[in-house]
């Protein structure tokens, strides 16, 4: 971090004390050795280290009263003078500053840093340590999506609705938090890692803040808390909960802390989790309106990252078209293996266990669901607990085993003792009837929690849990004894819920389920708790099968929840599995496209479907994909859905890519889908399609980009590598005015992974092609430098000297040579810096590059640029600022020249003065004084000059005349020519040490 920011974190009173002592030394012409000798002669010796610490503004040690008195004695500062009293006051304030209680912000940061992020559901594993979130965190990737593409996963989204900064290169998910936009949206399916990512980012950001980095201060909030509550109150409650968790006796944080920026130039980073868990659409709209209002009014103080499942497109549109949305990618097979290795560190040979774990999942329908972090977590926990019973049979079996472990863990933690205490407390007021009622509630608590989950997500019930639970039970639970007051009943239920691992207490005292998918599992258990309730669900199944898969339908019949319901219906002994299977088969045999997509999606989620249902659906999808009369997009969706049934590994999609009778959009859509499934198939199909003369350039561009991505991310066989290399080589070499140059260059970059020799030839050709934009030619040359440094440098030299290339690109070409050929880079940069045909910004940037290899030559050119009247004023000031770091002596003359020119823009003159404040403070003060006294200069510039001069007088050692002149200028600026009445100026001079 910069020197300025470091100074601001020091004890400000100790810094002022040290600087004023040094100013007094300078005024008397004394040195540190001289002071040591004088103090010894005066009979008050000072240690060398003690004196150095007292005079060092950056040293935290505050001198004692005796040390300060000894220093003042040899500096001729008598104890009865105002100067001594002022120095003694600074010493006392510096000492008090060191013993102050930590600020509310630091209390929050320390509390979060001290806490160990854990998974919200952590079962008790006897004899085995369950690792925390940070211990097992594996970095995921994210892809940018258009606002319109939020309604489904990448496999469900049309190619025309997808966009990436680099379409073929996913970005690390944590970069989402570093973006400058005030609002970002993070999308992922259920259990996709949204909450884990937010918690991990909070821990990382807090650690950086405590080590001095100026990153956004993260606060994690539940989206539901923003409904009907001011933002500052929600942030204060969430942050106070963290503080109380780490320091139970500490006070809550004040709302005022969250009313603006937590630090200068540093915003709050509001991490909004669980937005999709707000079941009411109107409430979600209120949350989005709250965020947009805050951003419009105070974008500098707050940034938001909103995590959610895919939602109806019209909802997120309320945030605005410019809000970026990112889709969080699932684990790759390598990610899953790494995750398992970290999770199994408590076992002997964790690598072997991780390999066995992933191998056992591969032939099951859990292999795909295991790529979501929540499912990976639960599966690892189940393996850790009992490897002999692993893997469970289907998704619902995983949740059943996991919830059983949670409840077993509750009993292992002596929950019964806590429950008995709650019963005893209730019985003291209500007698035996109250105790009997309490025991009945405890006996039915698992079913009550399942019913609570159902009303939360299926009936939008938002009443506090302790109030709604009695209404959910049977007549025994509902009939609370008359001797039990409403308050006693609430206290009893609250105590029961606090001891359950399935719910957590919120800062406002209510209870919630930490993860939506577990809520859905519990709700599905309630919905199918008996034959009658299951029959009611079965009656809804035909309507569910006809839903179109849009988020609007998903809100009413969420596929994740329906999957749990189907597993319950198909479970042995339900009495409803046969009828449910017949309903699904009839829909598939009737080639009902929506029903087939729904069934295939359930298979992908890990729902255990009967074999006749799977076979009928696969046959229907295969037929739909091959019927020419059906819309091309639907044919592609059918082919992709076929892969979800594990009945096809991508052959049908490959056929569609190569099908010249299919529309270009559909062929591109098939290409996108296939690249996410099987790289070998995708590379062969894409290479063949790129050679199809019937494809328009736009479609060929899409194919080329997708093939480039496959090459980067997939290990290909020898034959496929040759075929892909031929296609990329031909595409990159062939000019076409309708093909974007950057696409050809990306193809050449991908070719470097397959055939470096051909890639070098193509990149050299592209870098020398004058018909290609300069920025793209430079990129080609930079890629060539990696393969063939000499050839790349030749192209870069050509570009740096090409007057047909833009100034910025010429400078960038010269900068690209710095690492491999610094001498030629220096020559090119100097030529650019002195070339008055270039724009001023490009010349200064070239000179900045020159400072990295030849500071002496750069200093001469910078001096010339500062004095060049043909340059833009701001660029002249920038040149002066760079020169000040490079050659202070030369910079003082150049900056004084620039700051003294009346024809220069006032703000640029101020920049010049600020750059010379540390080099020649007296000269800077004189220029600022003249600016303040100049009535012809704009008021805003004079005001800035006042602020800079005030800072200069207080923080830099100035001569007495310069300080006096500056204070008089400030006095006249504030009070006019008449000055201050009645000795006010004298008191000001005394306060500031003149």
Buried (B, 14 or more C-beta within 10 A) or exposed (E): EEEEBEEEEBBBBBBBBBBBBBBBBEEEEBEBEEBBEBBEEEEBEBEEEBBBBBBBBEBEBBBEEEBBBBBBBBBEBEEEEEBBEBBBEBBBBBBEBEEEEEEBBEBBBBBBBEBEBBBBBBBBBEEEEBBBBBBBBBEBBBBBBBBBBBBBBBBBBBBBBBBBEBBBBBBEBBEBBEEEBBBBBBBBBBBBBBBBBBBBBBBBBBBEBEEEEBBBBBBBBBBBBBBEEBBBEBBBBBBBBBBBEBEEEEEBBEBEBBBEBBBEEBBBBBBBBBBBBBBEBEBBBBBBEBBBEBBEEBEEBBBBBBBBBBBBBEBBBBBBEEBBBBBBBBBBEEBBBBBBBBBBEEBEEBEEBBBBBBEBBEEBBBBBBBBBBBBBBBBBBBBBBEBEEBBBEBBBBBBBBBBEBBBBBBEEEEBEEBBBEBBEBBBEEBEEBBBBBBBBBBEBBBBBBBBBBBBBBBEEBBEBBBEBBBEBBEEEBEEBBEBBEEEBBBBBBBBBBBBBBBBBBBBEEBBBBBBBBBBBBBBBBBBBBEEEEBBEBBEBBEEBBEBEBBBBBBBEBBBBBBBBBBBBBBBEEBEBBEBBBEBBBBBBBEBBBBBBBBBBBBBBBBBBBBEBBBBBBBBBBBEBBBEEEBEBBBBBBBBBBBBBBBBBBBBBBBBBBBBEEBBBBBBBBBBBBBBBBBBBBBBBBBBBBBBBEEBEEBBBBBBBBBBBBBBBBBEBEEEBBBBBBBBBBBBBBEEEEEBBBBBBBBBBBBBBBBBEEBBBBBBBBBBBBEEBBBBBBBBBBBBBBBBBBEBBBBBBBBBBBBEEBBBBBBBBBBBBBBEBBEEBBBBBBBBBBBBEEBBBBBBBBBBBBBBBBBEEBBBBBBBBBBBBEEBBBBBBBBBBBBBBEBBBEBBBBBBBBBBBBEEBBBBBBBBBBBBBBBBBBBBBBBBBBBBBBEEEBEEEBBEBBBEBBBEBBEBBBBBEEBBBBBBBBBBBBEEEEEEBEEEEBEEBBBEBBB
